[in-house]
Amino acid sequence: MDEGRHAGFAVLSVIVSLVIVALIALFAVLYLQGQRGSEPGRGDSPIQRARNVQCLAQIKKIEMQVQLYRVQNDTYPEALEMLEGLAEPDLWCPVTRSHYQYDPQSGRVSCPDHIR
């Protein structure tokens, strides 16, 4: 009877081992798919990610100025050029030199080249 129990434990340990290996393989495949750039911003080189962060930081700076303008004037500025404290180069993406897009209705600033 002990031999039957040991055989049962052996089969059970093999099944548990196979499940663990299958889970590890699943996580590896999911990780590698994410590294290939299946999602925006994923799989980029560290330099590209740093450039994206630089652009987003510039957008946040502009949006803070937009909000400050709104608090002082009870309305959003009609154009980004109306903001004080920003130089002309601040209105362009530091990475691609594209002019930032601005929506005066919502006060949102976006870069045509970088997804947020």
Secondary structure in CASP SS format (residue, H / E / C, confidence):
PFRMAT SS
TARGET T0000
AUTHOR 0000-0000-0000
METHOD secondary structure of the structure
MODEL  1
M C 1.00
D H 1.00
E H 1.00
G H 1.00
R H 1.00
H H 1.00
A H 1.00
G H 1.00
F H 1.00
A H 1.00
V H 1.00
L H 1.00
S H 1.00
V H 1.00
I H 1.00
V H 1.00
S H 1.00
L H 1.00
V H 1.00
I H 1.00
V H 1.00
A H 1.00
L H 1.00
I H 1.00
A H 1.00
L H 1.00
F H 1.00
A H 1.00
V H 1.00
L H 1.00
Y H 1.00
L H 1.00
Q H 1.00
G H 1.00
Q H 1.00
R C 1.00
G C 1.00
S C 1.00
E C 1.00
P C 1.00
G C 1.00
R C 1.00
G C 1.00
D C 1.00
S C 1.00
P H 1.00
I H 1.00
Q H 1.00
R H 1.00
A H 1.00
R H 1.00
N H 1.00
V H 1.00
Q H 1.00
C H 1.00
L H 1.00
A H 1.00
Q H 1.00
I H 1.00
K H 1.00
K H 1.00
I H 1.00
E H 1.00
M H 1.00
Q H 1.00
V H 1.00
Q H 1.00
L H 1.00
Y H 1.00
R H 1.00
V H 1.00
Q H 1.00
N H 1.00
D C 1.00
T C 1.00
Y C 1.00
P C 1.00
E C 1.00
A C 1.00
L H 1.00
E H 1.00
M H 1.00
L C 1.00
E C 1.00
G C 1.00
L C 1.00
A C 1.00
E H 1.00
P H 1.00
D H 1.00
L H 1.00
W E 1.00
C C 1.00
P C 1.00
V C 1.00
T C 1.00
R C 1.00
S C 1.00
H E 1.00
Y C 1.00
Q E 1.00
Y E 1.00
D E 1.00
P C 1.00
Q C 1.00
S C 1.00
G C 1.00
R E 1.00
V E 1.00
S E 1.00
C C 1.00
P C 1.00
D C 1.00
H C 1.00
I C 1.00
R C 1.00
END
